[in-house]
Amino acid sequence: MKPKTIKKEMKNLNIVLEKIARITLGSVMFISTLLASLIVMPFYLATLVITKFQKPKKEMIYVKVPANRSW
């Protein structure tokens, strides 16, 4: 093989490898975000549902009554 054809082949190989690296990196990023959302989403939805259906707490009001007062 001539040096020029070797350089050309190396350039083509570099382009192919770069494309493969981009595709794999993109798919890894996509899968990791998908997994993260799958792990987080149920907890998020559960908290939403719990806060939605939780009854508001009735606060008790305590009044001090003097002991010597007759009602």
All heavy atoms as TSV, in Angstrom:
chain	resi	resn	atom	element	x	y	z
A	1	MET	N	N	0.834	-1.195	0.000
A	1	MET	CA	C	0.000	0.000	0.000
A	1	MET	C	C	0.875	1.253	0.000
A	1	MET	O	O	1.916	1.290	0.647
A	1	MET	CB	C	-0.895	0.017	1.246
A	1	MET	CG	C	-2.051	-0.959	1.160
A	1	MET	SD	S	-2.995	-1.024	2.680
A	1	MET	CE	C	-4.123	0.304	2.395
A	2	LYS	N	N	0.387	2.243	-0.711
A	2	LYS	CA	C	1.111	3.506	-0.764
A	2	LYS	C	C	0.818	4.328	0.490
A	2	LYS	O	O	-0.239	4.191	1.093
A	2	LYS	CB	C	0.679	4.283	-2.013
A	2	LYS	CG	C	1.061	3.595	-3.306
A	2	LYS	CD	C	0.543	4.378	-4.485
A	2	LYS	CE	C	0.822	3.634	-5.793
A	2	LYS	NZ	N	0.165	4.269	-6.929
A	3	PRO	N	N	1.743	5.204	0.874
A	3	PRO	CA	C	1.529	6.042	2.063
A	3	PRO	C	C	0.269	6.896	1.975
A	3	PRO	O	O	-0.407	7.132	2.960
A	3	PRO	CB	C	2.779	6.914	2.113
A	3	PRO	CG	C	3.817	6.156	1.377
A	3	PRO	CD	C	3.096	5.356	0.340
A	4	LYS	N	N	-0.063	7.370	0.742
A	4	LYS	CA	C	-1.239	8.219	0.586
A	4	LYS	C	C	-2.518	7.425	0.885
A	4	LYS	O	O	-3.440	7.925	1.540
A	4	LYS	CB	C	-1.300	8.807	-0.825
A	4	LYS	CG	C	-0.457	10.040	-0.996
A	4	LYS	CD	C	-0.725	10.707	-2.314
A	4	LYS	CE	C	0.089	11.991	-2.398
A	4	LYS	NZ	N	-0.135	12.685	-3.664
A	5	THR	N	N	-2.575	6.194	0.361
A	5	THR	CA	C	-3.783	5.379	0.588
A	5	THR	C	C	-3.904	5.013	2.062
A	5	THR	O	O	-5.012	4.954	2.599
A	5	THR	CB	C	-3.751	4.105	-0.276
A	5	THR	OG1	O	-2.525	3.408	-0.027
A	5	THR	CG2	C	-3.874	4.424	-1.742
A	6	ILE	N	N	-2.762	4.800	2.729
A	6	ILE	CA	C	-2.794	4.488	4.167
A	6	ILE	C	C	-3.355	5.679	4.934
A	6	ILE	O	O	-4.207	5.529	5.814
A	6	ILE	CB	C	-1.378	4.116	4.674
A	6	ILE	CG1	C	-0.944	2.773	4.094
A	6	ILE	CG2	C	-1.351	4.049	6.202
A	6	ILE	CD1	C	0.489	2.399	4.369
A	7	LYS	N	N	-2.895	6.892	4.579
A	7	LYS	CA	C	-3.408	8.093	5.243
A	7	LYS	C	C	-4.904	8.249	5.015
A	7	LYS	O	O	-5.656	8.599	5.921
A	7	LYS	CB	C	-2.667	9.339	4.720
A	7	LYS	CG	C	-1.346	9.600	5.397
A	7	LYS	CD	C	-0.779	10.937	4.976
A	7	LYS	CE	C	0.519	11.215	5.714
A	7	LYS	NZ	N	1.122	12.487	5.318
A	8	LYS	N	N	-5.327	7.970	3.774
A	8	LYS	CA	C	-6.745	8.093	3.434
A	8	LYS	C	C	-7.568	7.096	4.245
A	8	LYS	O	O	-8.627	7.427	4.794
A	8	LYS	CB	C	-6.930	7.854	1.934
A	8	LYS	CG	C	-8.169	8.469	1.358
A	8	LYS	CD	C	-8.167	8.340	-0.150
A	8	LYS	CE	C	-9.269	9.205	-0.727
A	8	LYS	NZ	N	-9.312	9.096	-2.184
A	9	GLU	N	N	-7.066	5.859	4.310
A	9	GLU	CA	C	-7.770	4.814	5.068
A	9	GLU	C	C	-7.840	5.172	6.561
A	9	GLU	O	O	-8.864	4.961	7.211
A	9	GLU	CB	C	-7.066	3.461	4.894
A	9	GLU	CG	C	-7.228	2.845	3.527
A	9	GLU	CD	C	-8.673	2.469	3.229
A	9	GLU	OE1	O	-9.359	1.940	4.127
A	9	GLU	OE2	O	-9.121	2.730	2.100
A	10	MET	N	N	-6.748	5.719	7.094
A	10	MET	CA	C	-6.721	6.120	8.502
A	10	MET	C	C	-7.742	7.232	8.757
A	10	MET	O	O	-8.428	7.236	9.780
A	10	MET	CB	C	-5.319	6.598	8.899
A	10	MET	CG	C	-4.305	5.489	9.017
A	10	MET	SD	S	-4.631	4.372	10.382
A	10	MET	CE	C	-4.105	5.384	11.737
A	11	LYS	N	N	-7.838	8.167	7.799
A	11	LYS	CA	C	-8.792	9.255	7.945
A	11	LYS	C	C	-10.220	8.700	7.958
A	11	LYS	O	O	-11.052	9.093	8.793
A	11	LYS	CB	C	-8.617	10.251	6.806
A	11	LYS	CG	C	-9.256	11.587	7.059
A	11	LYS	CD	C	-8.881	12.593	6.001
A	11	LYS	CE	C	-9.442	13.949	6.374
A	11	LYS	NZ	N	-9.131	14.963	5.376
A	12	ASN	N	N	-10.509	7.795	7.041
A	12	ASN	CA	C	-11.831	7.166	6.992
A	12	ASN	C	C	-12.123	6.412	8.280
A	12	ASN	O	O	-13.239	6.472	8.816
A	12	ASN	CB	C	-11.940	6.214	5.793
A	12	ASN	CG	C	-12.000	6.969	4.475
A	12	ASN	OD1	O	-12.286	8.164	4.455
A	12	ASN	ND2	N	-11.709	6.281	3.386
A	13	LEU	N	N	-11.121	5.697	8.782
A	13	LEU	CA	C	-11.277	4.934	10.018
A	13	LEU	C	C	-11.557	5.865	11.195
A	13	LEU	O	O	-12.419	5.589	12.032
A	13	LEU	CB	C	-10.013	4.106	10.277
A	13	LEU	CG	C	-10.061	3.151	11.471
A	13	LEU	CD1	C	-11.053	2.038	11.189
A	13	LEU	CD2	C	-8.696	2.584	11.756
A	14	ASN	N	N	-10.835	6.995	11.232
A	14	ASN	CA	C	-11.052	7.969	12.299
A	14	ASN	C	C	-12.474	8.508	12.257
A	14	ASN	O	O	-13.118	8.667	13.299
A	14	ASN	CB	C	-10.056	9.123	12.177
A	14	ASN	CG	C	-8.713	8.769	12.791
A	14	ASN	OD1	O	-8.608	7.795	13.525
A	14	ASN	ND2	N	-7.705	9.562	12.485
A	15	ILE	N	N	-12.981	8.791	11.056
A	15	ILE	CA	C	-14.344	9.307	10.911
A	15	ILE	C	C	-15.348	8.269	11.407
A	15	ILE	O	O	-16.285	8.588	12.159
A	15	ILE	CB	C	-14.618	9.704	9.436
A	15	ILE	CG1	C	-13.797	10.947	9.068
A	15	ILE	CG2	C	-16.103	9.971	9.216
A	15	ILE	CD1	C	-13.765	11.234	7.578
A	16	VAL	N	N	-15.144	7.021	11.020
A	16	VAL	CA	C	-16.048	5.935	11.434
A	16	VAL	C	C	-16.009	5.768	12.951
A	16	VAL	O	O	-17.055	5.654	13.603
A	16	VAL	CB	C	-15.672	4.615	10.716
A	16	VAL	CG1	C	-16.418	3.440	11.315
A	16	VAL	CG2	C	-15.970	4.725	9.238
A	17	LEU	N	N	-14.800	5.759	13.520
A	17	LEU	CA	C	-14.663	5.602	14.970
A	17	LEU	C	C	-15.311	6.764	15.717
A	17	LEU	O	O	-15.940	6.577	16.751
A	17	LEU	CB	C	-13.183	5.490	15.356
A	17	LEU	CG	C	-12.508	4.156	15.028
A	17	LEU	CD1	C	-11.024	4.228	15.359
A	17	LEU	CD2	C	-13.151	3.021	15.786
A	18	GLU	N	N	-15.171	7.965	15.178
A	18	GLU	CA	C	-15.785	9.138	15.807
A	18	GLU	C	C	-17.308	9.016	15.804
A	18	GLU	O	O	-17.971	9.309	16.795
A	18	GLU	CB	C	-15.347	10.401	15.064
A	18	GLU	CG	C	-15.657	11.685	15.809
A	18	GLU	CD	C	-15.126	12.912	15.088
A	18	GLU	OE1	O	-13.960	12.893	14.657
A	18	GLU	OE2	O	-15.898	13.872	14.976
A	19	LYS	N	N	-17.868	8.548	14.680
A	19	LYS	CA	C	-19.317	8.364	14.596
A	19	LYS	C	C	-19.784	7.317	15.594
A	19	LYS	O	O	-20.800	7.503	16.282
A	19	LYS	CB	C	-19.721	7.957	13.173
A	19	LYS	CG	C	-19.714	9.106	12.199
A	19	LYS	CD	C	-20.199	8.691	10.842
A	19	LYS	CE	C	-20.159	9.884	9.892
A	19	LYS	NZ	N	-20.586	9.506	8.529
A	20	ILE	N	N	-19.043	6.220	15.692
A	20	ILE	CA	C	-19.404	5.150	16.633
A	20	ILE	C	C	-19.357	5.682	18.062
A	20	ILE	O	O	-20.261	5.423	18.871
A	20	ILE	CB	C	-18.467	3.930	16.463
A	20	ILE	CG1	C	-18.736	3.240	15.124
A	20	ILE	CG2	C	-18.633	2.939	17.607
A	20	ILE	CD1	C	-17.717	2.191	14.751
A	21	ALA	N	N	-18.308	6.455	18.373
A	21	ALA	CA	C	-18.159	7.006	19.723
A	21	ALA	C	C	-19.314	7.951	20.042
A	21	ALA	O	O	-19.876	7.914	21.143
A	21	ALA	CB	C	-16.829	7.732	19.845
A	22	ARG	N	N	-19.696	8.785	19.073
A	22	ARG	CA	C	-20.809	9.711	19.303
A	22	ARG	C	C	-22.112	8.962	19.553
A	22	ARG	O	O	-22.884	9.315	20.454
A	22	ARG	CB	C	-20.986	10.631	18.093
A	22	ARG	CG	C	-20.023	11.783	18.085
A	22	ARG	CD	C	-20.353	12.733	16.965
A	22	ARG	NE	N	-19.386	13.827	16.927
A	22	ARG	CZ	C	-19.334	14.717	15.967
A	22	ARG	NH1	N	-20.180	14.650	14.962
A	22	ARG	NH2	N	-18.452	15.680	16.007
A	23	ILE	N	N	-22.348	7.930	18.741
A	23	ILE	CA	C	-23.593	7.162	18.887
A	23	ILE	C	C	-23.628	6.465	20.246
A	23	ILE	O	O	-24.639	6.524	20.955
A	23	ILE	CB	C	-23.727	6.140	17.734
A	23	ILE	CG1	C	-23.987	6.880	16.417
A	23	ILE	CG2	C	-24.845	5.147	18.018
A	23	ILE	CD1	C	-23.834	6.014	15.190
A	24	THR	N	N	-22.525	5.837	20.627
A	24	THR	CA	C	-22.508	5.116	21.909
A	24	THR	C	C	-22.641	6.085	23.075
A	24	THR	O	O	-23.378	5.822	24.028
A	24	THR	CB	C	-21.222	4.290	22.079
A	24	THR	OG1	O	-20.095	5.129	21.834
A	24	THR	CG2	C	-21.196	3.115	21.146
A	25	LEU	N	N	-21.968	7.222	23.007
A	25	LEU	CA	C	-22.055	8.208	24.083
A	25	LEU	C	C	-23.482	8.734	24.207
A	25	LEU	O	O	-24.029	8.832	25.304
A	25	LEU	CB	C	-21.083	9.361	23.819
A	25	LEU	CG	C	-20.929	10.374	24.953
A	25	LEU	CD1	C	-20.228	9.721	26.131
A	25	LEU	CD2	C	-20.159	11.584	24.491
A	26	GLY	N	N	-24.096	9.044	23.067
A	26	GLY	CA	C	-25.470	9.525	23.080
A	26	GLY	C	C	-26.429	8.502	23.643
A	26	GLY	O	O	-27.298	8.827	24.462
A	27	SER	N	N	-26.263	7.235	23.253
A	27	SER	CA	C	-27.164	6.198	23.754
A	27	SER	C	C	-26.946	5.958	25.244
A	27	SER	O	O	-27.913	5.743	25.986
A	27	SER	CB	C	-26.978	4.895	22.970
A	27	SER	OG	O	-25.654	4.438	23.105
A	28	VAL	N	N	-25.697	6.017	25.696
A	28	VAL	CA	C	-25.417	5.844	27.127
A	28	VAL	C	C	-26.042	6.969	27.932
A	28	VAL	O	O	-26.668	6.731	28.974
A	28	VAL	CB	C	-23.887	5.757	27.377
A	28	VAL	CG1	C	-23.567	5.946	28.847
A	28	VAL	CG2	C	-23.353	4.422	26.900
A	29	MET	N	N	-25.915	8.194	27.442
A	29	MET	CA	C	-26.517	9.335	28.131
A	29	MET	C	C	-28.036	9.193	28.182
A	29	MET	O	O	-28.658	9.424	29.208
A	29	MET	CB	C	-26.153	10.650	27.415
A	29	MET	CG	C	-24.687	10.988	27.464
A	29	MET	SD	S	-24.217	11.721	29.028
A	29	MET	CE	C	-24.741	13.390	28.759
A	30	PHE	N	N	-28.623	8.791	27.058
A	30	PHE	CA	C	-30.077	8.642	26.975
A	30	PHE	C	C	-30.564	7.564	27.932
A	30	PHE	O	O	-31.520	7.764	28.682
A	30	PHE	CB	C	-30.477	8.293	25.540
A	30	PHE	CG	C	-31.942	8.033	25.376
A	30	PHE	CD1	C	-32.841	9.082	25.431
A	30	PHE	CD2	C	-32.416	6.754	25.170
A	30	PHE	CE1	C	-34.203	8.848	25.283
A	30	PHE	CE2	C	-33.766	6.514	25.025
A	30	PHE	CZ	C	-34.665	7.572	25.072
A	31	ILE	N	N	-29.859	6.417	27.939
A	31	ILE	CA	C	-30.275	5.308	28.807
A	31	ILE	C	C	-30.112	5.689	30.272
A	31	ILE	O	O	-30.969	5.367	31.101
A	31	ILE	CB	C	-29.462	4.031	28.461
A	31	ILE	CG1	C	-29.897	3.519	27.084
A	31	ILE	CG2	C	-29.637	2.954	29.517
A	31	ILE	CD1	C	-28.994	2.468	26.505
A	32	SER	N	N	-29.042	6.413	30.611
A	32	SER	CA	C	-28.831	6.790	32.016
A	32	SER	C	C	-29.907	7.769	32.481
A	32	SER	O	O	-30.427	7.637	33.594
A	32	SER	CB	C	-27.439	7.382	32.218
A	32	SER	OG	O	-27.292	8.548	31.439
A	33	THR	N	N	-30.273	8.726	31.626
A	33	THR	CA	C	-31.336	9.656	32.016
A	33	THR	C	C	-32.670	8.931	32.128
A	33	THR	O	O	-33.471	9.224	33.012
A	33	THR	CB	C	-31.466	10.817	31.007
A	33	THR	OG1	O	-31.554	10.268	29.692
A	33	THR	CG2	C	-30.303	11.750	31.099
A	34	LEU	N	N	-32.905	7.971	31.245
A	34	LEU	CA	C	-34.143	7.184	31.287
A	34	LEU	C	C	-34.222	6.392	32.591
A	34	LEU	O	O	-35.256	6.381	33.260
A	34	LEU	CB	C	-34.196	6.242	30.085
A	34	LEU	CG	C	-35.537	5.629	29.749
A	34	LEU	CD1	C	-36.451	6.699	29.183
A	34	LEU	CD2	C	-35.365	4.513	28.747
A	35	LEU	N	N	-33.118	5.755	32.969
A	35	LEU	CA	C	-33.088	4.983	34.217
A	35	LEU	C	C	-33.287	5.884	35.417
A	35	LEU	O	O	-34.036	5.548	36.343
A	35	LEU	CB	C	-31.751	4.230	34.337
A	35	LEU	CG	C	-31.644	2.928	33.563
A	35	LEU	CD1	C	-30.231	2.375	33.658
A	35	LEU	CD2	C	-32.631	1.906	34.075
A	36	ALA	N	N	-32.632	7.035	35.396
A	36	ALA	CA	C	-32.774	7.972	36.516
A	36	ALA	C	C	-34.226	8.421	36.652
A	36	ALA	O	O	-34.771	8.467	37.764
A	36	ALA	CB	C	-31.863	9.174	36.315
A	37	SER	N	N	-34.859	8.711	35.535
A	37	SER	CA	C	-36.258	9.152	35.598
A	37	SER	C	C	-37.160	8.006	36.045
A	37	SER	O	O	-38.129	8.227	36.773
A	37	SER	CB	C	-36.713	9.695	34.245
A	37	SER	OG	O	-36.679	8.673	33.271
A	38	LEU	N	N	-36.850	6.788	35.633
A	38	LEU	CA	C	-37.660	5.635	36.063
A	38	LEU	C	C	-37.532	5.393	37.558
A	38	LEU	O	O	-38.475	4.958	38.206
A	38	LEU	CB	C	-37.240	4.367	35.304
A	38	LEU	CG	C	-37.771	4.238	33.884
A	38	LEU	CD1	C	-37.169	3.019	33.214
A	38	LEU	CD2	C	-39.288	4.129	33.881
A	39	ILE	N	N	-36.352	5.680	38.106
A	39	ILE	CA	C	-36.156	5.502	39.550
A	39	ILE	C	C	-36.831	6.626	40.321
A	39	ILE	O	O	-37.454	6.406	41.345
A	39	ILE	CB	C	-34.638	5.439	39.874
A	39	ILE	CG1	C	-34.041	4.156	39.282
A	39	ILE	CG2	C	-34.396	5.490	41.375
A	39	ILE	CD1	C	-32.539	4.146	39.234
A	40	VAL	N	N	-36.740	7.856	39.822
A	40	VAL	CA	C	-37.233	9.018	40.561
A	40	VAL	C	C	-38.741	9.194	40.421
A	40	VAL	O	O	-39.409	9.568	41.389
A	40	VAL	CB	C	-36.492	10.293	40.086
A	40	VAL	CG1	C	-37.119	11.540	40.655
A	40	VAL	CG2	C	-35.027	10.212	40.487
A	41	MET	N	N	-39.291	8.924	39.242
A	41	MET	CA	C	-40.698	9.222	38.965
A	41	MET	C	C	-41.691	8.574	39.933
A	41	MET	O	O	-42.619	9.250	40.369
A	41	MET	CB	C	-41.056	8.842	37.520
A	41	MET	CG	C	-40.657	9.895	36.517
A	41	MET	SD	S	-41.359	11.504	36.829
A	41	MET	CE	C	-42.916	11.362	35.976
A	42	PRO	N	N	-41.569	7.292	40.284
A	42	PRO	CA	C	-42.559	6.715	41.211
A	42	PRO	C	C	-42.608	7.440	42.549
A	42	PRO	O	O	-43.694	7.675	43.081
A	42	PRO	CB	C	-42.072	5.273	41.401
A	42	PRO	CG	C	-41.268	4.982	40.213
A	42	PRO	CD	C	-40.651	6.273	39.802
A	43	PHE	N	N	-41.441	7.808	43.072
A	43	PHE	CA	C	-41.411	8.529	44.341
A	43	PHE	C	C	-42.067	9.894	44.205
A	43	PHE	O	O	-42.819	10.333	45.071
A	43	PHE	CB	C	-39.962	8.692	44.826
A	43	PHE	CG	C	-39.321	7.388	45.195
A	43	PHE	CD1	C	-38.355	6.824	44.387
A	43	PHE	CD2	C	-39.708	6.719	46.346
A	43	PHE	CE1	C	-37.782	5.616	44.721
A	43	PHE	CE2	C	-39.129	5.510	46.693
A	43	PHE	CZ	C	-38.169	4.963	45.874
A	44	TYR	N	N	-41.784	10.550	43.080
A	44	TYR	CA	C	-42.372	11.865	42.830
A	44	TYR	C	C	-43.896	11.762	42.738
A	44	TYR	O	O	-44.624	12.531	43.360
A	44	TYR	CB	C	-41.787	12.431	41.533
A	44	TYR	CG	C	-42.399	13.732	41.093
A	44	TYR	CD1	C	-42.202	14.892	41.823
A	44	TYR	CD2	C	-43.186	13.786	39.945
A	44	TYR	CE1	C	-42.767	16.093	41.415
A	44	TYR	CE2	C	-43.754	14.980	39.532
A	44	TYR	CZ	C	-43.538	16.125	40.271
A	44	TYR	OH	O	-44.104	17.291	39.871
A	45	LEU	N	N	-44.368	10.787	41.975
A	45	LEU	CA	C	-45.816	10.607	41.834
A	45	LEU	C	C	-46.456	10.215	43.158
A	45	LEU	O	O	-47.556	10.670	43.477
A	45	LEU	CB	C	-46.102	9.541	40.770
A	45	LEU	CG	C	-45.811	9.961	39.324
A	45	LEU	CD1	C	-45.979	8.786	38.387
A	45	LEU	CD2	C	-46.712	11.098	38.899
A	46	ALA	N	N	-45.760	9.371	43.931
A	46	ALA	CA	C	-46.300	8.960	45.224
A	46	ALA	C	C	-46.449	10.155	46.153
A	46	ALA	O	O	-47.480	10.304	46.816
A	46	ALA	CB	C	-45.390	7.905	45.851
A	47	THR	N	N	-45.448	11.010	46.182
A	47	THR	CA	C	-45.553	12.189	47.052
A	47	THR	C	C	-46.669	13.110	46.578
A	47	THR	O	O	-47.391	13.675	47.391
A	47	THR	CB	C	-44.230	12.978	47.098
A	47	THR	OG1	O	-43.794	13.224	45.759
A	47	THR	CG2	C	-43.159	12.225	47.852
A	48	LEU	N	N	-46.825	13.229	45.262
A	48	LEU	CA	C	-47.918	14.049	44.738
A	48	LEU	C	C	-49.274	13.497	45.176
A	48	LEU	O	O	-50.143	14.233	45.637
A	48	LEU	CB	C	-47.872	14.088	43.207
A	48	LEU	CG	C	-47.021	15.165	42.559
A	48	LEU	CD1	C	-47.123	15.057	41.049
A	48	LEU	CD2	C	-47.450	16.545	42.987
A	49	VAL	N	N	-49.436	12.177	45.028
A	49	VAL	CA	C	-50.710	11.548	45.380
A	49	VAL	C	C	-50.974	11.671	46.871
A	49	VAL	O	O	-52.084	12.007	47.296
A	49	VAL	CB	C	-50.706	10.061	44.937
A	49	VAL	CG1	C	-51.865	9.302	45.544
A	49	VAL	CG2	C	-50.764	9.973	43.418
A	50	ILE	N	N	-49.939	11.435	47.682
A	50	ILE	CA	C	-50.112	11.499	49.137
A	50	ILE	C	C	-50.503	12.914	49.558
A	50	ILE	O	O	-51.426	13.103	50.343
A	50	ILE	CB	C	-48.812	11.050	49.854
A	50	ILE	CG1	C	-48.646	9.537	49.684
A	50	ILE	CG2	C	-48.847	11.428	51.332
A	50	ILE	CD1	C	-47.288	9.030	50.078
A	51	THR	N	N	-49.822	13.913	49.008
A	51	THR	CA	C	-50.144	15.290	49.399
A	51	THR	C	C	-51.507	15.714	48.856
A	51	THR	O	O	-52.184	16.536	49.459
A	51	THR	CB	C	-49.063	16.276	48.897
A	51	THR	OG1	O	-48.876	16.071	47.503
A	51	THR	CG2	C	-47.759	16.080	49.639
A	52	LYS	N	N	-51.926	15.125	47.738
A	52	LYS	CA	C	-53.214	15.494	47.148
A	52	LYS	C	C	-54.374	14.979	48.003
A	52	LYS	O	O	-55.346	15.681	48.240
A	52	LYS	CB	C	-53.296	14.907	45.737
A	52	LYS	CG	C	-54.450	15.371	44.922
A	52	LYS	CD	C	-54.067	16.571	44.104
A	52	LYS	CE	C	-55.180	16.932	43.151
A	52	LYS	NZ	N	-54.912	18.181	42.479
A	53	PHE	N	N	-54.265	13.720	48.452
A	53	PHE	CA	C	-55.375	13.084	49.162
A	53	PHE	C	C	-55.277	13.179	50.676
A	53	PHE	O	O	-56.097	12.626	51.382
A	53	PHE	CB	C	-55.496	11.611	48.743
A	53	PHE	CG	C	-55.897	11.453	47.305
A	53	PHE	CD1	C	-55.017	10.926	46.376
A	53	PHE	CD2	C	-57.147	11.851	46.874
A	53	PHE	CE1	C	-55.386	10.786	45.045
A	53	PHE	CE2	C	-57.521	11.723	45.542
A	53	PHE	CZ	C	-56.640	11.186	44.634
A	54	GLN	N	N	-54.261	13.870	51.168
A	54	GLN	CA	C	-54.118	14.002	52.611
A	54	GLN	C	C	-55.136	15.019	53.127
A	54	GLN	O	O	-55.291	16.095	52.556
A	54	GLN	CB	C	-52.697	14.488	52.931
A	54	GLN	CG	C	-52.171	13.967	54.232
A	54	GLN	CD	C	-50.706	14.331	54.393
A	54	GLN	OE1	O	-50.276	15.376	53.922
A	54	GLN	NE2	N	-49.955	13.487	55.048
A	55	LYS	N	N	-55.843	14.626	54.176
A	55	LYS	CA	C	-56.837	15.538	54.743
A	55	LYS	C	C	-56.125	16.622	55.544
A	55	LYS	O	O	-55.153	16.342	56.237
A	55	LYS	CB	C	-57.796	14.773	55.657
A	55	LYS	CG	C	-58.696	13.826	54.906
A	55	LYS	CD	C	-59.586	13.061	55.843
A	55	LYS	CE	C	-60.447	12.092	55.066
A	55	LYS	NZ	N	-61.219	11.239	55.967
A	56	PRO	N	N	-56.597	17.835	55.451
A	56	PRO	CA	C	-55.966	18.893	56.248
A	56	PRO	C	C	-56.179	18.622	57.736
A	56	PRO	O	O	-57.278	18.247	58.155
A	56	PRO	CB	C	-56.684	20.166	55.800
A	56	PRO	CG	C	-57.942	19.707	55.156
A	56	PRO	CD	C	-57.688	18.326	54.641
A	57	LYS	N	N	-55.132	18.782	58.493
A	57	LYS	CA	C	-55.213	18.502	59.926
A	57	LYS	C	C	-55.994	19.609	60.623
A	57	LYS	O	O	-55.761	20.788	60.380
A	57	LYS	CB	C	-53.805	18.405	60.533
A	57	LYS	CG	C	-53.029	17.215	60.039
A	57	LYS	CD	C	-51.635	17.200	60.621
A	57	LYS	CE	C	-50.843	16.031	60.083
A	57	LYS	NZ	N	-49.461	16.083	60.504
A	58	LYS	N	N	-56.912	19.187	61.501
A	58	LYS	CA	C	-57.660	20.166	62.279
A	58	LYS	C	C	-56.845	20.506	63.516
A	58	LYS	O	O	-56.455	19.618	64.266
A	58	LYS	CB	C	-59.023	19.594	62.686
A	58	LYS	CG	C	-59.954	19.387	61.515
A	58	LYS	CD	C	-61.258	18.787	61.950
A	58	LYS	CE	C	-62.145	18.527	60.744
A	58	LYS	NZ	N	-63.358	17.818	61.100
A	59	GLU	N	N	-56.587	21.769	63.683
A	59	GLU	CA	C	-55.795	22.176	64.830
A	59	GLU	C	C	-56.699	22.345	66.038
A	59	GLU	O	O	-57.777	22.930	65.960
A	59	GLU	CB	C	-55.068	23.484	64.526
A	59	GLU	CG	C	-53.976	23.317	63.494
A	59	GLU	CD	C	-53.170	24.578	63.296
A	59	GLU	OE1	O	-53.149	25.423	64.206
A	59	GLU	OE2	O	-52.563	24.711	62.237
A	60	MET	N	N	-56.240	21.792	67.133
A	60	MET	CA	C	-56.994	21.902	68.383
A	60	MET	C	C	-56.634	23.229	69.048
A	60	MET	O	O	-55.471	23.594	69.134
A	60	MET	CB	C	-56.633	20.749	69.324
A	60	MET	CG	C	-56.970	19.383	68.757
A	60	MET	SD	S	-58.733	19.093	68.623
A	60	MET	CE	C	-59.132	18.767	70.314
A	61	ILE	N	N	-57.658	23.926	69.493
A	61	ILE	CA	C	-57.430	25.192	70.189
A	61	ILE	C	C	-57.735	24.977	71.670
A	61	ILE	O	O	-58.854	24.590	72.032
A	61	ILE	CB	C	-58.323	26.315	69.617
A	61	ILE	CG1	C	-58.006	26.501	68.133
A	61	ILE	CG2	C	-58.115	27.609	70.377
A	61	ILE	CD1	C	-59.004	27.328	67.381
A	62	TYR	N	N	-56.731	25.151	72.490
A	62	TYR	CA	C	-56.889	24.966	73.928
A	62	TYR	C	C	-57.120	26.327	74.573
A	62	TYR	O	O	-56.396	27.275	74.308
A	62	TYR	CB	C	-55.652	24.298	74.526
A	62	TYR	CG	C	-55.461	22.881	74.038
A	62	TYR	CD1	C	-54.556	22.576	73.013
A	62	TYR	CD2	C	-56.204	21.838	74.588
A	62	TYR	CE1	C	-54.391	21.291	72.561
A	62	TYR	CE2	C	-56.052	20.539	74.143
A	62	TYR	CZ	C	-55.147	20.268	73.133
A	62	TYR	OH	O	-54.998	18.988	72.688
A	63	VAL	N	N	-58.146	26.390	75.391
A	63	VAL	CA	C	-58.454	27.633	76.094
A	63	VAL	C	C	-58.295	27.387	77.582
A	63	VAL	O	O	-58.844	26.419	78.117
A	63	VAL	CB	C	-59.898	28.090	75.794
A	63	VAL	CG1	C	-60.200	29.404	76.501
A	63	VAL	CG2	C	-60.113	28.220	74.292
A	64	LYS	N	N	-57.534	28.236	78.226
A	64	LYS	CA	C	-57.359	28.101	79.679
A	64	LYS	C	C	-58.574	28.714	80.382
A	64	LYS	O	O	-58.974	29.839	80.087
A	64	LYS	CB	C	-56.097	28.819	80.141
A	64	LYS	CG	C	-54.839	28.034	79.894
A	64	LYS	CD	C	-53.668	28.695	80.594
A	64	LYS	CE	C	-52.434	27.829	80.455
A	64	LYS	NZ	N	-51.281	28.433	81.100
A	65	VAL	N	N	-59.173	27.922	81.268
A	65	VAL	CA	C	-60.338	28.395	82.028
A	65	VAL	C	C	-59.929	28.488	83.484
A	65	VAL	O	O	-59.367	27.537	84.030
A	65	VAL	CB	C	-61.521	27.416	81.855
A	65	VAL	CG1	C	-62.724	27.893	82.623
A	65	VAL	CG2	C	-61.844	27.237	80.384
A	66	PRO	N	N	-60.198	29.575	84.111
A	66	PRO	CA	C	-59.859	29.681	85.531
A	66	PRO	C	C	-60.630	28.642	86.343
A	66	PRO	O	O	-61.795	28.375	86.076
A	66	PRO	CB	C	-60.308	31.089	85.903
A	66	PRO	CG	C	-60.422	31.826	84.619
A	66	PRO	CD	C	-60.728	30.818	83.569
A	67	ALA	N	N	-59.984	28.060	87.360
A	67	ALA	CA	C	-60.574	26.962	88.130
A	67	ALA	C	C	-61.691	27.442	89.033
A	67	ALA	O	O	-62.630	26.705	89.317
A	67	ALA	CB	C	-59.501	26.288	88.966
A	68	ASN	N	N	-61.670	28.690	89.493
A	68	ASN	CA	C	-62.667	29.163	90.464
A	68	ASN	C	C	-63.954	29.671	89.773
A	68	ASN	O	O	-64.875	30.106	90.433
A	68	ASN	CB	C	-62.077	30.250	91.373
A	68	ASN	CG	C	-61.568	31.419	90.548
A	68	ASN	OD1	O	-61.695	31.421	89.330
A	68	ASN	ND2	N	-61.024	32.413	91.232
A	69	ARG	N	N	-63.998	29.634	88.443
A	69	ARG	CA	C	-65.170	30.120	87.723
A	69	ARG	C	C	-66.266	29.046	87.731
A	69	ARG	O	O	-65.993	27.886	87.450
A	69	ARG	CB	C	-64.739	30.464	86.278
A	69	ARG	CG	C	-65.792	30.835	85.314
A	69	ARG	CD	C	-66.176	32.296	85.246
A	69	ARG	NE	N	-65.121	33.292	85.228
A	69	ARG	CZ	C	-64.695	33.897	84.142
A	69	ARG	NH1	N	-65.128	33.537	82.962
A	69	ARG	NH2	N	-63.800	34.848	84.239
A	70	SER	N	N	-67.475	29.382	88.074
A	70	SER	CA	C	-68.572	28.401	88.053
A	70	SER	C	C	-69.425	28.690	86.828
A	70	SER	O	O	-69.852	29.806	86.594
A	70	SER	CB	C	-69.397	28.503	89.333
A	70	SER	OG	O	-69.946	29.799	89.460
A	71	TRP	N	N	-69.705	27.652	86.058
A	71	TRP	CA	C	-70.451	27.813	84.806
A	71	TRP	C	C	-71.919	27.532	85.008
A	71	TRP	O	O	-72.360	26.562	85.462
A	71	TRP	CB	C	-69.889	26.898	83.722
A	71	TRP	CG	C	-68.486	27.282	83.335
A	71	TRP	CD1	C	-67.346	26.715	83.783
A	71	TRP	CD2	C	-68.098	28.343	82.483
A	71	TRP	NE1	N	-66.252	27.334	83.245
A	71	TRP	CE2	C	-66.683	28.339	82.435
A	71	TRP	CE3	C	-68.798	29.311	81.752
A	71	TRP	CZ2	C	-65.956	29.248	81.692
A	71	TRP	CZ3	C	-68.054	30.203	80.995
A	71	TRP	CH2	C	-66.654	30.173	80.979
